[in-house]
């Protein structure tokens, strides 16, 4: 079982059942049939804020809570260098700002390509 850290935008797409969300789920299963999905406590706070700002209804909130019940949530501490580095890469990738080894931006982020 692989540990995979995901960011807020990935969960939002999954809950909204967008094509990007479905692609994220497919990608997660390609890494491992039963991955241990990890989010930070910061992601949980961002999700709560997103729910409030976007006036999510009961159905979406319940869908999110069901997903979160199957996910490992961890605190971020300064000494956890691996987690901080993973979060840094996930966040940069989600904003299409992460470069690959050859210096080109990596494709396939959760953010729309046109932005």
N, C-alpha and C positions, 0 to 999 in steps of 0.2 A: 504494500500500500504506500503510495507516494503522498507526501504533504504538498499541497498546492495553495499558495496565498492568492486570494482574489480581492479586487478592489470594489468600491461602492458602485461604480458605473456598471460593472459586470452583473451584479445582483439586480440592479434596476432594470437592465435589459432582460434578464431572465424572468423577473416578476411580470414585466410588461408583455412577455412572450413575443418579443420582436424577433426578426430574422437574425439580428446580431446576437440576441440572447440564445437562440437555438444554436447558432454557430459556436457560441461560447461553451454550451453544454456538450456539443459534439467534440470540441477541442479538449475539454476536460476528460472525456471518456477515452480519447486517443492516448492521453498520458497514462491512464490507469483505469481499469474497469471499476474500481471502487476507491477513488482517491479520497484522502482526508483533506477536505476543504477547510481552509483557515481564513478567518477575517480578524482584523484587529478591533479593539474596542472603539477606536476612532471611526472605523467603518460603520459600526452599529450606531454611533452618534450621528454620523452624516446621514444615514438612512432615516433616522427619526426626524431630522431636520427636513430632509427631502419630502417625507410624508406630509409634514406640516405645511411646507411651502407650496406643495402641489395638491393639497386637499384630497389625498388618496381615500378611496372608499373602503368599506369594510372588507370586500372581497380581495382587493390587492394587499391590504394589510395582513389578512389571514394567510394569503399565499406566501408573503414574505416571512411571516412568523413560522410557517411550516418549514420553509427552506432553512431558516436560521436555526431551527430546532435540530437539524441534522448536520450543522456546521460547528467546528471548533472556533470559539472566540477567545482571543488571548490579549492580555495587556501588552502594551509596548513599553519596554524599559530600555534605557540608554545602553545597558550592557549587552543587549541582544543584537549584536552586529549583523548576524545572518538575516534576522527578520527585518531590520532596518534597511539593509541592502536589497532584500527582496521587494519590500514595499517601494523603495525608490525606483526600482526597475519597472514594477507593475504600474506605478503612477505615471512615469515618463512614457511608457508604452501606450497607456490608455489615452494619453494626450497627443499621440503620434510624434513624440519628441525623442524617442530612443533610437540610437544609431546601432547598426549591426557592426560586425568586425571590419567590414570594408568601408565604413563611414557613411553608408546610405541609411536613410530612415527605414525602420522595419515596417512592413505593411501588416494590415489586419487588426488594427486596434478596435476598441469598442466605440470610438468616436467616428462619426461619419467622415468618409474620405474627402468630402468637399469642403470641410472646415479647415 
